[in-house]
Amino acid sequence: MRLSDYLQENQIAAPDFARLIGCDKGTVYRWIKGEVIPMPDTIGEIMNATGGAVTFEDFLEERARARKHKSEAVEQTP
């Protein structure tokens, strides 16, 4: 499950989730956008905080989607 979907479904704001796992809110926003993938120890914290609903593979998929979207945007630029 995407982190953004998990947060929305559980009505958790990104800054609140950041505090829950002990990181910066800007970092959470970058994860949501697929700009960066959390470090392995942080992935463990995320998995614990989400009850296993969000996994490492979910971040890989989100990053692939973000890269594809960025690539398509570049191709459409005149």
Secondary structure, 3 states (H helix, E strand, C coil): CCHHHHHHHCCCCHHHHHHHHCCCHHHHHHHHHCCCCCCHHHHHHHHHHCCCCCCHHHHHHHHHHHHHHHHHHHHHCC
